[in-house]
Amino acid sequence: MHALRNGVLGLLAVVALAGAAAATEDAGTSTGLVGVHWRWVHFTLPGAAPVVPQHPERYWVEFRADGGLAFQADCNRGAGRWTHQGAELKLQALSTTLAACPPGSLDSRFIQLLGAVRRASVLGRTALLRLPDGGVLHFEAAFAEAPPAP
């Protein structure tokens, strides 16, 4: 009887931990992205070298609570809409200014990658926007001032 009780308690603990992990991912997507100025750090694709913007301060995205999206892709500004359900994320109706950025700019690539995003996760000051092909856009929270104390 004691072994059965321990087995049931162990199973309940595993189920509770799995539920907590799923809830953390959902909360990270729905609330963790909103209201933060996310600066692009790099892009990774399985089997390829990371793509790192030369001027990361020129590449960022902001998710608004009303479903609006603002972003900058080097010398171009953009806007769009975002929707989510759990960790599933879609960025839609992306429109940008049409300035000609300097040679070596990743503006077009960044905009293309944003349009392909399908999942997101947030852990602390890091956001990972995932593409169906295994690519991952890595972002970090950028603050105009020092981040708030924990």
N, C-alpha and C positions, 0 to 999 in steps of 0.2 A: 504494500500500500504506500509506503514511504517513497519507494522508487517511482511509482506511478505519479504521485504528487509532485516530485521533483521534475519528472519529465514534462508534465503539464505546465508547471511554472516556467521551465526552460523554454518551451514552445511559445508561451505567452510573451516572454521577454523578447524572443526573436521577432514575433509579429509586431510588438510595440516598437522595437527599434526600426523595423522596415517602414512602419507608418510614420515615424518621426522623421526619417530621412526623406520620404516623399513630401511630407509637409514642409520641410526646410527648403527643398527645391522649389516647390510651389510658391512659398512666401518669398524666396529670393527673386523669383521671376516677377511676380506681380507687384511686390512692394519694393524690393531691393534696387530695381532699375530706375524707378521713378524719382525725379528731383535731384539726380546726381549728374554732374558734368563728367562724362566718361571719355577719357583720353585714350586713343588707340596706341597700344604698345607694340604689337606685332601680329602677324598672321602666320599660322602654321598649317601645312598640308602634309599628310603622311608621306614620308619618303622624299621630302623636299626641304631645302634650307628655309629657315624663317624669313619672311619679308618684313623688314623693319623700316618704318617711315623715317626719312632723314630729319624731319621737323615734326615730332609727334604732337606738339602743341597746336599744329594746324589741322589735325584730324581728330574730331571728337563727335560725340552723339549725346543727345539729351532726350529722355523719355518723359513726356508730360502725363500727368494723371488723367487728362481728358482724352488720351489716345493720340495726341499730337506728337510729332517727332521733329526735332531740329538737329541739324548736323553741319559740320564743316569738313570739306574734302580739299585740303590745301587752300587754294585761292578761291574756291567756290563754296557758297552757302547752299544749304538744302533744307527741305521740309518734306514731311510725309505723315503717314499714320502707322500705328502699330497696334496689333491685337495679340492677345495671349490666352492660352488655356493651359494652366499648369506650367510645365516647362516648354510647351510649344509656343513659338513666337514667330510672327510674320510682320515684316516691314513692307508697307505698301505705298503706292502712289508717290514714289520718291521723285521730287523735282528739284532741279538745281539751277543756279546761275550758270552762265556759259563762258566764263572768263578763261582765257588761255593761260594755264599755269606754266611755270618754268620747266625746262627740260628735266627729266628725272622725277617729275611729280608722280605720285600714286593716286591722284584724284579720281581718275576713271576706274581704276582697279578697286579702290575703296568703295565707291558708289556701287559697283557691280557686286562686290562681296556683301554689302549691306542688304541688297535686294535678294540675295540667296539665303539669308539667315532663316533657320527653321527651329532652333532651340536655343535656350539661354539658361545660364546658371550664374548665381552671384554668391560669392563667398567673401565676406568682409569688404575690402576695397577693390576686389577683382571681379570683373564680369567676363564671362566666356560666351560668345555668340557663335553657335555651331552651324555648319553647313551640312547638307546631306552627303557630300562627298568626303566627309571626315575633316574638312578644313575648320579651323577655329580662329576667330578674331579675338585677341586678348586685349582687354581694356583695363585701365586703372582709374579709380575715382580721383579726380583732380579738384583741389580746393583752392579758392582764391585766397583764403587765409588758412591758418593751421586748422586741422580737423578737430571736431569737438572731442573733448575728453570722454573716455569710456565710462 
